Amino acid sequence: MNTLYLGAEGGINPVIPHTSEIILGLISFLVLLFVISKFVTPKFEALYAERAAKIEGGIEKAEQAQAEAQKLLGQYKEQLAEARAEAARIRDDARAEGLQIIEELREQAQAESSRIVAQGQHQLDAQRAQIVAELRADLGRTAVELASKVVGESLEDEARRRGTVDRFLNELDAVAAPASK
């Protein structure tokens, strides 16, 4: 017999397998290898390819989504810039319109002020003329009374009295006019 199979005591060595077991194990391994390579490996390859395609498709979708998001972000920024420009334009228009309204109100106030001053000046001139007329009449009466007392004769004649008073007042105006200049 073979010395390999015999142990030191002359029995079968349990560490070294029997030749039939080696052949049977080798045939079983080859059959299992054939079955795995024929049926299991293609399914794993198909699953692997499918998963790789899904991952690549997911990456492509993610890249497309990111590109679309960038595009939308650009549009959003563009719209935001347009909205800001529009708001600035509206604000400038409102400011210009406000300045125009203020200028119009200022002009209206100036016109109203001028009208009020002119009306006041007209009233003042009318009152002055009235007061001057009243003072002339009063001064004329007083002058006639004093002149009648001084002259001793009656100056009752209306025409004579008016002529005297007017001549006296004109002389006063002539004397007062060079003094006021």
C-alpha positions as CSV (number, residue, x, y, z in Angstrom):
1,M,0.0,0.0,0.0
2,N,0.8,3.5,-0.3
3,T,2.8,4.9,2.6
4,L,1.1,8.2,2.4
5,Y,-2.2,6.8,3.5
6,L,-0.7,4.9,6.2
7,G,0.0,6.6,9.4
8,A,2.7,5.9,11.9
9,E,0.5,3.3,13.4
10,G,-0.3,1.7,10.1
11,G,-3.8,3.2,9.7
12,I,-5.3,5.6,7.2
13,N,-4.1,9.2,7.5
14,P,-7.2,11.5,8.0
15,V,-5.4,14.6,6.7
16,I,-4.8,13.2,3.2
17,P,-8.0,12.6,1.3
18,H,-8.8,9.5,-0.6
19,T,-8.2,9.5,-4.4
20,S,-11.9,8.9,-5.2
21,E,-12.8,11.8,-3.0
22,I,-10.4,14.1,-4.8
23,I,-11.8,13.0,-8.2
24,L,-15.4,13.4,-7.0
25,G,-14.6,16.8,-5.4
26,L,-12.9,17.9,-8.6
27,I,-15.9,16.8,-10.8
28,S,-18.3,18.5,-8.4
29,F,-16.2,21.7,-8.4
30,L,-16.1,21.7,-12.2
31,V,-19.9,21.1,-12.5
32,L,-20.5,23.9,-9.9
33,L,-18.1,26.1,-11.8
34,F,-20.0,25.4,-15.0
35,V,-23.4,26.1,-13.4
36,I,-22.2,29.3,-11.8
37,S,-20.5,30.5,-15.0
38,K,-23.5,29.5,-17.2
39,F,-26.4,30.7,-15.0
40,V,-25.3,32.8,-12.1
41,T,-22.5,34.9,-13.6
42,P,-24.7,36.3,-16.5
43,K,-27.4,37.3,-14.0
44,F,-24.8,39.0,-11.8
45,E,-23.4,40.7,-14.9
46,A,-26.8,41.8,-16.0
47,L,-27.6,43.1,-12.5
48,Y,-24.2,44.8,-12.5
49,A,-24.8,46.4,-15.9
50,E,-28.3,47.4,-14.9
51,R,-27.1,49.0,-11.7
52,A,-24.2,50.7,-13.5
53,A,-26.8,52.0,-16.1
54,K,-29.0,53.3,-13.3
55,I,-26.1,54.9,-11.5
56,E,-24.9,56.5,-14.8
57,G,-28.5,57.5,-15.6
58,G,-28.9,58.9,-12.1
59,I,-25.6,60.8,-12.5
60,E,-26.8,62.1,-15.9
61,K,-30.2,63.0,-14.5
62,A,-28.5,64.8,-11.6
63,E,-26.2,66.6,-14.0
64,Q,-29.2,67.6,-16.1
65,A,-31.1,68.7,-13.0
66,Q,-28.1,70.7,-11.9
67,A,-27.8,72.3,-15.3
68,E,-31.5,73.1,-15.3
69,A,-31.2,74.5,-11.7
70,Q,-28.3,76.6,-12.8
71,K,-30.3,77.8,-15.8
72,L,-33.3,78.6,-13.6
73,L,-31.0,80.3,-11.1
74,G,-29.6,82.5,-13.9
75,Q,-33.2,83.4,-15.0
76,Y,-34.1,84.1,-11.4
77,K,-31.1,86.4,-11.0
78,E,-31.9,88.1,-14.3
79,Q,-35.5,88.6,-13.2
80,L,-34.4,89.9,-9.9
81,A,-32.0,92.3,-11.5
82,E,-34.9,93.5,-13.8
83,A,-37.2,93.9,-10.8
84,R,-34.5,95.9,-9.0
85,A,-34.0,98.1,-12.1
86,E,-37.8,98.5,-12.4
87,A,-38.0,99.4,-8.7
88,A,-35.2,101.9,-9.1
89,R,-36.9,103.4,-12.2
90,I,-40.2,103.7,-10.3
91,R,-38.5,105.2,-7.3
92,D,-36.7,107.8,-9.6
93,D,-40.0,108.5,-11.4
94,A,-41.8,109.0,-8.1
95,R,-39.0,111.3,-6.8
96,A,-39.1,113.3,-10.0
97,E,-42.9,113.5,-9.8
98,G,-42.7,114.5,-6.2
99,L,-40.2,117.3,-7.1
100,Q,-42.5,118.4,-9.9
101,I,-45.5,118.5,-7.5
102,I,-43.5,120.4,-4.9
103,E,-42.4,122.9,-7.7
104,E,-46.0,123.3,-8.8
105,L,-47.2,123.8,-5.2
106,R,-44.4,126.3,-4.7
107,E,-45.5,128.2,-7.9
108,Q,-49.1,128.2,-6.8
109,A,-48.1,129.4,-3.3
110,Q,-46.0,132.1,-4.9
111,A,-48.9,133.2,-7.2
112,E,-51.3,133.1,-4.3
113,S,-48.9,135.1,-2.2
114,S,-48.5,137.7,-5.0
115,R,-52.2,137.9,-5.4
116,I,-52.7,138.4,-1.7
117,V,-50.0,141.1,-1.6
118,A,-51.5,142.8,-4.6
119,Q,-54.9,142.7,-3.1
120,G,-53.5,144.1,0.2
121,Q,-51.7,146.8,-1.7
122,H,-54.8,147.7,-3.5
123,Q,-56.8,147.8,-0.2
124,L,-54.0,149.9,1.3
125,D,-54.0,152.3,-1.6
126,A,-57.8,152.6,-1.4
127,Q,-57.7,153.2,2.4
128,R,-54.9,155.7,1.9
129,A,-56.8,157.6,-0.7
130,Q,-59.9,157.6,1.5
131,I,-57.9,158.8,4.5
132,V,-56.2,161.5,2.4
133,A,-59.6,162.7,1.1
134,E,-61.0,162.7,4.7
135,L,-58.0,164.6,6.0
136,R,-58.1,167.1,3.1
137,A,-61.8,167.8,3.9
138,D,-61.2,168.0,7.6
139,L,-58.1,170.1,7.0
140,G,-60.0,172.3,4.6
141,R,-62.8,172.9,7.1
142,T,-60.3,173.6,9.9
143,A,-58.3,176.0,7.6
144,V,-61.5,177.9,6.6
145,E,-62.6,178.2,10.2
146,L,-59.2,179.5,11.2
147,A,-58.9,181.8,8.2
148,S,-62.4,183.2,8.9
149,K,-61.4,184.0,12.4
150,V,-58.1,185.5,11.3
151,V,-59.6,187.5,8.4
152,G,-62.7,188.3,10.3
153,E,-65.0,187.8,7.3
154,S,-67.0,184.8,6.5
155,L,-65.6,182.5,4.0
156,E,-68.8,180.6,3.5
157,D,-68.9,180.8,-0.2
158,E,-68.3,177.2,-1.2
159,A,-66.5,177.9,-4.5
160,R,-64.2,180.4,-2.9
161,R,-63.5,178.2,0.0
162,R,-62.7,175.2,-2.2
163,G,-60.3,177.2,-4.3
164,T,-58.5,178.5,-1.2
165,V,-58.3,175.0,0.3
166,D,-57.1,173.4,-2.9
167,R,-54.5,176.1,-3.4
168,F,-53.3,175.7,0.2
169,L,-53.1,171.9,-0.1
170,N,-51.2,172.1,-3.4
171,E,-48.7,174.4,-1.8
172,L,-48.3,171.9,1.1
173,D,-47.8,169.1,-1.4
174,A,-45.2,171.1,-3.4
175,V,-43.3,171.9,-0.2
176,A,-43.5,168.3,1.1
177,A,-42.5,166.6,-2.2
178,P,-39.0,168.1,-2.5
179,A,-38.4,167.5,1.2
180,S,-39.3,163.7,0.9
181,K,-37.0,163.2,-2.1
